[in-house]
């Protein structure tokens, strides 16, 4: 393998910079509804992506054919693309310096799904269906199972040589129930309140050391409760308490994406949008305050078991925890080497590509809200009249992340500090800068929720992410089908 990688590097000699990603994947997908397996298959793929900086411009090409002649041709295609791009590049691209690294990172599994036969996995999936079916009023149960066994080699012309072996498991659980309010659904992890259904590692990270019984039963019970809940009312500018799983999607949308440096520079404006704090200073001498003292947000790819765990990004930059917002003040962005050079800072390891077929782009990785000193029950008890929302569902965000609306899976009215009626079809909406300034309570109960994917780029790249935070209170408007 090393001989092949060295040959590809040698093919690209004479350019300003070159990096290669050689990747191997073995994936298993099992989909099922009502104890019936609808799809089950294993597939493999492998290939190599080459990125070249020449004449101040990028060129990129990839191939699944690892024949040496094909690899030579792939490098040449990337070089020619860079030459063509340089003809219309006004400002030559320059890269922030990073240390060269030689490392091998392997995530170990206690319960290795790669060693479990497909038949045993299907048997366990059918058992999960049975656990979700907690009542005859459960009309449908859904279990989707997926694993990825990934192996990546990253080599660069600057001497970096990294091997990364990463197992990923992802379970989606769902239940549809009927009751007095009609037919309602509840899903894990999208909108769920449990981080027990996936991440980087083996089956040991699922539920309680591989046992999802409790999580499955809770999925069915929550669907039943929603089927007997009341419709959410419309309430303007009220205190809303958000649980950690709602916080996962909230921080992803209104802080995570706006903190990606390519959005700040306007490079994503035509496709995914920009950010409302574009151009705002982050200098210590002229700090920009975007929220209350309770707004502290981090990005940290190095936390074990999270979906996007990594110690080096797809430029070979060592990853580290980055403080994006500190007590309401903008501090850092997530960077590539290119954007770091433009902004005069160090790159912090935020470049990722979905697979070898794609050029890496800046991606939020593991963005989460910092904790406070409240207990979660204390925030509810301190709220005279308001709403408690659990489990994010569907987001609607404008291009600059200035206005947002995110529905929840569950909701409860708060009256005199106590939870009363359970609600369905709750949507919180607010203007981001006003909302961030309104936050006045944070709990200690932070939790990371593992999302199986986030889309960005053109062509679109899906990417695994983790997000989360503690129970939090802020002012927003509640929308619902009720009066």
MIPAKOL-727381 format. One record per residue (C-alpha): residue number from 1; x, y, z. Coordinates in pm, whole numbers, plus 50000, padded with zeros to 5 digits. Example, Ala and Ser with C-alpha at 12.3 -4.5 7.8 and 13.67 -1.06 7.14 Angstrom:
BEGIN
   n    xx    yy    zz
   1 51230 49550 50780
   2 51367 49894 50714
This chain:
BEGIN
   n    xx    yy    zz
   1 50000 50000 50000
   2 50279 50242 50087
   3 50449 50179 49753
   4 50128 50267 49569
   5 50078 50586 49770
   6 50438 50693 49713
   7 50405 50636 49341
   8 50099 50861 49327
   9 50288 51130 49517
  10 50575 51097 49272
  11 50336 51141 48978
  12 50245 51483 49119
  13 50594 51618 49172
  14 50650 51970 49046
  15 50321 52111 49176
  16 50289 52349 49469
  17 50107 52091 49679
  18 49941 51751 49644
  19 49740 51528 49876
  20 49578 51191 49823
  21 49306 50997 50005
  22 49296 50623 49948
  23 48980 50481 50107
  24 48814 50144 50157
  25 48456 50088 50273
  26 48249 49785 50365
  27 47889 49878 50444
  28 47591 49681 50572
  29 47234 49811 50535
  30 46922 49643 50677
  31 46580 49809 50655
  32 46263 49672 50813
  33 45899 49757 50885
  34 45667 49566 51119
  35 45910 49278 51166
  36 45950 49238 50790
  37 46294 49282 50638
  38 46247 49502 50331
  39 46614 49531 50234
  40 46938 49369 50347
  41 47270 49390 50169
  42 47645 49430 50209
  43 47853 49628 49965
  44 48214 49734 49928
  45 48379 50021 49749
  46 48727 50168 49731
  47 48909 50437 49545
  48 49149 50728 49551
  49 49105 51104 49535
  50 49384 51342 49430
  51 49392 51714 49510
  52 49657 51934 49348
  53 49743 52299 49404
  54 49911 52434 49091
  55 49955 52791 48970
  56 49753 52909 49270
  57 49442 52701 49193
  58 49292 52368 49295
  59 49240 52067 49076
  60 49075 51744 49187
  61 49009 51401 49039
  62 48917 51059 49173
  63 48904 50699 49053
  64 48790 50356 49164
  65 49049 50191 48944
  66 49371 50144 49142
  67 49569 50029 48841
  68 49891 50229 48837
  69 49837 50364 48484
  70 49490 50482 48581
  71 49629 50650 48890
  72 49888 50833 48679
  73 49610 50953 48452
  74 49401 51065 48752
  75 49687 51279 48882
  76 49726 51432 48536
  77 49353 51513 48518
  78 49373 51689 48856
  79 49678 51887 48739
  80 49504 51997 48418
  81 49197 52103 48612
  82 49417 52320 48833
  83 49576 52478 48526
  84 49237 52558 48375
  85 49109 52697 48704
  86 49420 52915 48743
  87 49327 53106 48426
  88 49027 53256 48603
  89 49167 53276 48955
  90 49224 53641 49050
  91 49401 53575 49379
  92 49632 53272 49399
  93 49539 53030 49673
  94 49779 53008 49965
  95 49768 52765 50255
  96 49820 52820 50626
  97 50112 52616 50752
  98 50049 52299 50951
  99 50289 52048 51106
 100 50350 51729 50912
 101 50224 51418 51091
 102 50278 51045 51073
 103 50014 50853 51266
 104 49786 50552 51272
 105 49448 50595 51440
 106 49231 50289 51492
 107 48900 50290 51679
 108 48870 49964 51872
 109 48538 49782 51920
 110 48434 49584 52227
 111 48144 49429 52037
 112 48267 49430 51678
 113 47980 49432 51427
 114 48225 49320 51159
 115 48239 48981 51332
 116 47861 48937 51373
 117 47691 48734 51095
 118 47414 48904 50898
 119 47163 48643 51021
 120 47232 48735 51384
 121 47191 49104 51310
 122 46853 49038 51147
 123 46744 48829 51446
 124 46828 49115 51683
 125 46649 49367 51461
 126 46331 49159 51474
 127 46359 49151 51853
 128 46383 49532 51857
 129 46057 49548 51661
 130 45890 49341 51928
 131 46021 49571 52203
 132 45889 49882 52024
 133 45544 49723 51997
 134 45438 49809 52354
 135 45065 49827 52276
 136 44808 49711 52023
 137 44770 50079 51938
 138 45116 50075 51780
 139 45033 50059 51410
 140 45383 50045 51267
 141 45737 49980 51390
 142 46047 50080 51196
 143 46406 49966 51245
 144 46684 50066 51007
 145 47035 49936 51071
 146 47355 50048 50902
 147 47725 50002 50964
 148 48034 50135 50788
 149 48380 49985 50822
 150 48609 50254 50683
 151 48984 50261 50630
 152 49153 50576 50501
 153 49510 50662 50405
 154 49596 51033 50378
 155 49934 51127 50232
 156 50057 51470 50128
 157 50356 51619 49950
 158 50445 51791 50279
 159 50527 51458 50442
 160 50203 51382 50626
 161 50112 51012 50637
 162 49800 50911 50828
 163 49600 50589 50845
 164 49252 50603 51000
 165 49044 50291 51072
 166 48692 50382 51177
 167 48387 50163 51245
 168 48048 50340 51248
 169 47708 50206 51353
 170 47375 50384 51306
 171 47029 50266 51414
 172 46701 50443 51333
 173 46402 50340 51544
 174 46045 50452 51480
 175 45690 50391 51595
 176 45353 50506 51461
 177 45060 50496 51706
 178 44689 50582 51707
 179 44501 50755 51986
 180 44259 51032 52074
 181 44454 51292 51873
 182 44485 51074 51565
 183 44793 50901 51427
 184 45133 51019 51554
 185 45491 50906 51499
 186 45806 50914 51707
 187 46160 50845 51585
 188 46509 50786 51723
 189 46760 50939 51673
 190 46611 51213 51452
 191 46425 51409 51712
 192 46484 51140 51971
 193 46602 51200 52324
 194 46858 50920 52331
 195 47220 50924 52212
 196 47223 50544 52233
 197 47159 50466 51869
 198 47487 50526 51693
 199 47832 50670 51663
 200 48192 50567 51607
 201 48257 50226 51762
 202 48094 49885 51782
 203 47766 49758 51921
 204 47885 49842 52273
 205 47785 50206 52214
 206 47421 50108 52150
 207 47190 50141 52450
 208 47328 49968 52757
 209 47638 49785 52631
 210 47468 49678 52311
 211 47119 49625 52454
 212 46860 49858 52297
 213 46561 49714 52484
 214 46496 50023 52694
 215 46540 50262 52402
 216 46304 50055 52184
 217 46036 50047 52451
 218 46066 50421 52508
 219 46020 50479 52134
 220 45688 50294 52137
 221 45571 50462 52459
 222 45647 50810 52329
 223 45452 50744 52008
 224 45153 50636 52219
 225 45176 50947 52437
 226 45185 51172 52131
 227 44880 50997 51987
 228 44687 51111 52295
 229 44836 51461 52327
 230 44671 51796 52262
 231 44746 52024 51966
 232 45005 52293 52034
 233 44863 52644 52075
 234 44997 52961 51914
 235 45184 53166 52174
 236 45393 53470 52089
 237 45727 53553 52256
 238 45709 53316 52549
 239 45974 53141 52760
 240 46056 52808 52597
 241 46268 52541 52762
 242 46455 52322 52514
 243 46582 51973 52601
 244 46931 51850 52496
 245 46808 51671 52183
 246 46625 51980 52057
 247 46943 52172 52131
 248 47132 51936 51900
 249 46952 52058 51589
 250 46926 52417 51715
 251 47301 52459 51768
 252 47368 52278 51439
 253 47160 52525 51240
 254 47202 52864 51409
 255 47564 52843 51530
 256 47733 52547 51359
 257 47674 52632 50994
 258 47722 53010 51037
 259 48062 52937 51196
 260 48197 52764 50885
 261 48454 53000 50736
 262 48351 52937 50374
 263 48000 53062 50459
 264 48148 53365 50639
 265 48350 53446 50325
 266 48042 53408 50105
 267 48170 53106 49912
 268 47856 52905 49988
 269 47611 53189 49922
 270 47483 53061 49587
 271 47424 52710 49717
 272 47378 52681 50093
 273 47378 53046 50197
 274 47599 53271 50405
 275 47572 53391 50765
 276 47408 53687 50935
 277 47729 53765 51126
 278 47940 53781 50810
 279 48194 54060 50841
 280 48155 54097 51217
 281 48485 54133 51398
 282 48620 53864 51626
 283 48928 54063 51733
 284 48989 54093 52107
 285 49011 54468 52076
 286 48676 54490 51902
 287 48469 54189 52012
 288 48132 54122 51855
 289 47866 54015 52104
 290 47595 53807 51939
 291 47422 53662 52245
 292 47387 53657 52621
 293 47652 53528 52861
 294 47486 53185 52834
 295 47591 53143 52471
 296 47915 52943 52463
 297 47958 52696 52178
 298 48239 52455 52090
 299 48341 52233 51799
 300 48543 51928 51903
 301 48603 51637 51662
 302 48825 51456 51915
 303 48549 51341 52154
 304 48546 50959 52136
 305 48245 50772 51994
 306 48083 51075 51832
 307 47966 51020 51476
 308 48228 51247 51324
 309 48519 51149 51550
 310 48859 51218 51397
 311 49202 51335 51508
 312 49304 51473 51165
 313 49091 51632 50898
 314 49109 51566 50524
 315 49396 51811 50484
 316 49603 51633 50749
 317 49548 51916 50997
 318 49542 51799 51362
 319 49193 51847 51505
 320 49127 52025 51833
 321 48848 52178 52036
 322 48755 52519 51898
 323 48557 52779 52091
 324 48322 52931 51835
 325 48137 53162 52075
 326 48247 53245 52429
 327 47988 53394 52666
 328 47806 53554 52375
 329 48117 53683 52195
 330 48231 53553 51855
 331 48576 53398 51888
 332 48668 53144 51617
 333 48548 52996 51290
 334 48591 52644 51154
 335 48866 52657 50892
 336 49043 52498 50602
 337 49407 52583 50544
 338 49296 52819 50268
 339 49045 53016 50475
 340 49282 53020 50772
 341 49547 53189 50556
 342 49294 53445 50433
 343 49187 53531 50788
 344 49537 53518 50931
 345 49475 53238 51182
 346 49574 52875 51234
 347 49376 52602 51061
 348 49178 52404 51317
 349 49099 52084 51127
 350 48747 52127 50985
 351 48790 51999 50628
 352 48609 51679 50535
 353 48499 51492 50227
 354 48221 51234 50233
 355 48440 50981 50048
 356 48738 50977 49811
 357 48505 51081 49525
 358 48464 51432 49665
 359 48679 51740 49716
 360 48694 51819 50092
 361 48494 52115 50221
 362 48461 52289 50558
 363 48212 52097 50772
 364 48093 52140 51125
 365 48185 51821 51304
 366 48082 51799 51668
 367 47929 52134 51763
 368 47774 52162 52107
 369 47651 52421 52352
 370 47847 52473 52675
 371 47682 52391 53008
 372 47553 52614 53286
 373 47496 52570 53659
 374 47122 52497 53673
 375 46956 52160 53717
 376 46712 52095 53432
 377 46416 52064 53670
 378 46511 52398 53828
 379 46471 52574 53492
 380 46120 52431 53454
 381 46030 52518 53814
 382 46159 52874 53755
 383 45934 52916 53448
 384 45591 53044 53548
 385 45421 53011 53209
 386 45587 52864 52904
 387 45651 52551 52701
 388 45895 52262 52726
 389 46009 52116 52392
 390 46180 51779 52351
 391 46334 51620 52045
 392 46399 51831 51736
 393 46213 51731 51423
 394 46215 51944 51105
 395 46414 52268 51057
 396 46330 52565 50836
 397 46615 52817 50823
 398 46679 53110 50594
 399 47003 53133 50394
 400 47177 53352 50651
 401 47051 53159 50957
 402 46889 53488 51066
 403 46538 53346 51103
 404 46471 52991 51217
 405 46178 52760 51283
 406 46231 52409 51421
 407 45955 52168 51513
 408 45981 51929 51805
 409 45859 51575 51851
 410 45714 51643 52195
 411 45597 51941 52394
 412 45446 52024 52733
 413 45279 52335 52865
 414 45443 52481 53174
 415 45207 52633 53432
 416 45345 52775 53756
 417 45666 52580 53719
 418 45503 52244 53649
 419 45455 52039 53332
 420 45086 52007 53241
 421 44930 51914 52905
 422 45138 51719 52656
 423 45138 51875 52308
 424 45194 51759 51952
 425 45294 51954 51638
 426 45501 52216 51822
 427 45722 52456 51628
 428 45943 52720 51787
 429 46045 53016 51574
 430 46256 53326 51637
 431 46505 53572 51492
 432 46849 53438 51579
 433 47020 53751 51724
 434 46716 53839 51937
 435 46681 53480 52054
 436 47049 53444 52146
 437 47029 53759 52358
 438 46721 53623 52539
 439 46881 53304 52673
 440 46888 53324 53052
 441 46929 52969 53187
 442 47151 52670 53110
 443 47157 52334 53286
 444 47440 52091 53359
 445 47280 51803 53167
 446 47465 51826 52838
 447 47412 51541 52595
 448 47547 51470 52248
 449 47304 51340 51990
 450 47444 51155 51692
 451 47300 51265 51358
 452 47353 51027 51071
 453 47394 51301 50818
 454 47418 51668 50725
 455 47413 51790 50367
 456 47640 52057 50223
 457 47824 52138 49903
 458 47770 52120 49529
 459 47766 51838 49440
 460 47590 51758 49767
 461 47798 51574 50025
 462 47635 51396 50316
 463 47838 51398 50634
 464 47812 51244 50978
 465 47789 51495 51262
 466 47721 51508 51635
 467 47553 51799 51809
 468 47408 51869 52149
 469 47394 52082 52458
 470 47217 52119 52792
 471 46859 52208 52877
 472 46822 52577 52795
 473 46563 52857 52822
 474 46507 53141 52579
 475 46228 53353 52431
 476 46062 53236 52110
 477 45722 53205 51947
 478 45533 52875 51953
 479 45332 52777 51645
 480 45090 52490 51635
 481 44753 52369 51501
 482 44567 52466 51820
 483 44413 52799 51920
